[in-house]
Amino acid sequence: MSSKLKIPTDLKKHELLVLAWTGHYFGDDYLDDKCIENPNGPDITLSFTSNRARLNEADAIWFHAPTIKDLPKDKKQPWILMSMESDANYPALKIPAFTGRFDIHMTYRLDADVPCIYPNRQQYGTFLELPLQRSGPSAGALAAYIASHPVAHRDEYAAELMRYVRIDSLGKCLRNAEIDGFVKGGWADGGWQSIIGILPRYKFYLAFENSIAQDYVTERVFHALSCGVVPIYLGASNVREFMPHDDAIIDAADFASPKELADYLLYLDADDEAYAKHLNWKMQGYTDRFAELLDLGSIDPQHRLAVKLAHGCDRSCRCGGRMRETETGQ
């Protein structure tokens, strides 16, 4: 899929109004109006409103899954289900009787009608910037861990790994180090750029997800990949579907224990050539699959939603960017 948005020629509408039935974690700016240039005819305009009094004039109704408290009594328009949170944290996303009520799925999953995935050029560039030149064992901490919301599975694994390998934990969880320039706040406070600036100090980054679910591969691993740092991953079993190369990550699931993983990290720290194998993809280029993901992620999901709504198609159509056939019940 090209990074240029492909728009079907047989659109049914060009001006769209979507009622946002719920609030959103990311703030109101996530629902800003959109104008999508259409080389095949009139541009597509997508406007949002939170005014429920406009229910009858809306072309579709948008719901943020984690904040749904109620649903309209009657269904007269397509319903859009949006979630960047995993189905492990929000089990309703696993229930066909719930998800089946919605006509357009706009989630982190590759089989969503409008996938909302993390790799993109706007925030990460090409991913091919070369890493810092390193030689010999690390003088300081071998890896960084940044987590500020306690999650038992990842904090316990990180704590066990710390018994064998020196790791700087910079967030609120397991904090054991202070780094000048590290912003402890959220993305809006500069946290994103702060992490990007700090990671190159380390050979590895503990990219541990807050939950483990298929396709739930978040910004943590892409921070490391863009910085030339090798991510140690704990999360989705199909993570390599999202990687630029199979060797680009070290998956904790491939090791019997944190101790076994630690032994491997210490081996890589002492062997420059072995460590470099996890970064050679930056010189060789990434797979066609990753290029396809990067193309998709570089197109605003709201723009792809607008095309889907304007086309007026069903779930069999991939105009919103769906990359995998929908699973039974989805």
Salt bridges, closest charged atoms under 4 A:
ASP10 OD1 - HIS311 NE2 2.87
GLU57 OE1 - ARG54 NH2 3.05
ASP59 OD1 - LYS13 NZ 2.32
ASP70 OD2 - ARG52 NH1 3.15
ASP87 OD2 - ARG109 NH1 3.95
ASP103 OD2 - LYS75 NZ 2.93
ASP111 OD1 - ARG109 NE 2.91
ASP111 OD2 - ARG324 NH2 3.80
ASP113 OD2 - ARG315 NE 2.80
GLU160 OE2 - ARG163 NH1 3.17
GLU178 OE2 - ARG175 NH1 3.76
GLU178 OE1 - LYS184 NZ 3.12
ASP215 OD2 - ARG324 NH2 2.54
GLU241 OE1 - ARG289 NH2 3.36
GLU241 OE1 - ARG324 NH1 3.97
ASP247 OD2 - HIS245 ND1 3.93
ASP254 OD2 - ARG240 NH1 3.43
ASP263 OD1 - LYS259 NZ 2.96
ASP269 OD1 - LYS203 NZ 2.75
ASP295 OD1 - ARG121 NH2 2.69
ASP300 OD2 - LYS34 NZ 3.28
GLU325 OE2 - ARG318 NH2 2.46
GLU325 OE1 - ARG322 NH1 3.75
GLU327 OE1 - ARG109 NH2 3.26
